[in-house]
Every structure is written in C-alpha cells, then in structure tokens.
C-alpha cells in the first residue's frame, strides 16, 4: 500500500517509503597452518583465504498526495511518486593472508 497524504487534514497513512529493505552477509573462510619442529628450532607457516559477500535490497510502495479531502474522496491524485526499478546493491571482497614465524629455544646448561 502506498503512503497516502491528505494535505488539508495533515493526515498521512500507509506503508513507509523505501521499505521493505534488507541485507544479507555471507563470509567464507579457509585457513591452514603447518608447524615444523626440529631440535630447538620451530617454524610455523599459515595461509588464510577470506571471501565476504554482501547484498542489499529495498522496495518502494510509492506515495499519493491529495491536496484536499474532496480530491481524496473523488480519487483525484494531485501528485504521486515512486522509485521504479530499485536495483539491489552489493559487494564482494576477497583477501589472501599468509604468515611465518620462527622460534629458537635456548638450552641453559
């Protein structure tokens, strides 16, 4: 149902503009590490893949403006507005990370 405004009465009723709207987020993560220990030395390697996907949507039921109550009763719209073909928006972000760490233990004697 569109938003309906009767100007001389200051009356507004109906659905909100730019509604319904929503958002969906999806994140994929793949990670792995490898540890190598030899004597007092240790090596650690890691890799991570992260993929983030976002999509947004909204709709618009429109607006009808009636300047007078008689125009409303007679169905004579003075002004109307509606956003047509509202397109969903979204984004995709992909990132690779890698890490390396080395350590040496000392042997106090």
KATARA-V776184 format. One record per residue. N is the residue number from 0. RES is the residue in one letter. SS is DSSP state (hx for helix, st for strand, lp for the rest). PHI is phi as a letter, one per 40 degrees, with the letter a starting at -180 (* if undefined). Layout:
n;res;ss;phi
N;RES;SS;PHI
N;RES;SS;PHI
This chain:
n;res;ss;phi
0;X;lp;*
1;X;lp;c
2;X;st;c
3;X;st;b
4;X;st;b
5;X;st;b
6;X;hx;c
7;X;hx;c
8;X;hx;c
9;X;lp;g
10;X;st;b
11;X;st;b
12;X;st;a
13;X;lp;h
14;X;lp;c
15;X;lp;c
16;X;lp;c
17;X;lp;f
18;X;lp;a
19;X;lp;c
20;X;st;a
21;X;st;a
22;X;st;a
23;X;st;b
24;X;st;b
25;X;st;b
26;X;st;b
27;X;st;b
28;X;st;b
29;X;st;b
30;X;st;b
31;X;st;a
32;X;st;b
33;X;st;b
34;X;st;b
35;X;st;b
36;X;st;b
37;X;st;a
38;X;lp;g
39;X;lp;c
40;X;st;b
41;X;st;b
42;X;st;b
43;X;st;b
44;X;st;b
45;X;st;a
46;X;st;a
47;X;st;a
48;X;st;b
49;X;st;b
50;X;st;b
51;X;st;b
52;X;st;b
53;X;st;b
54;X;st;b
55;X;st;b
56;X;st;a
57;X;st;a
58;X;lp;b
59;X;lp;a
60;X;lp;c
61;X;lp;g
62;X;st;b
63;X;st;b
64;X;st;b
65;X;st;b
66;X;lp;c
67;X;lp;b
68;X;hx;c
69;X;hx;c
70;X;hx;c
71;X;hx;c
72;X;hx;c
73;X;hx;c
74;X;lp;g
75;X;lp;c
76;X;lp;c
77;X;lp;c
78;X;st;a
79;X;st;b
80;X;st;a
81;X;lp;a
82;X;lp;c
83;X;lp;c
84;X;lp;f
85;X;lp;c
86;X;lp;c
87;X;lp;c
88;X;st;b
89;X;st;a
90;X;st;a
91;X;st;b
92;X;st;b
93;X;st;b
94;X;st;a
95;X;st;b
96;X;st;b
97;X;st;b
98;X;st;a
99;X;st;a
100;X;st;a
101;X;st;b
102;X;st;a
103;X;st;b
104;X;lp;c
105;X;lp;c
106;X;lp;b
107;X;lp;c
108;X;lp;b
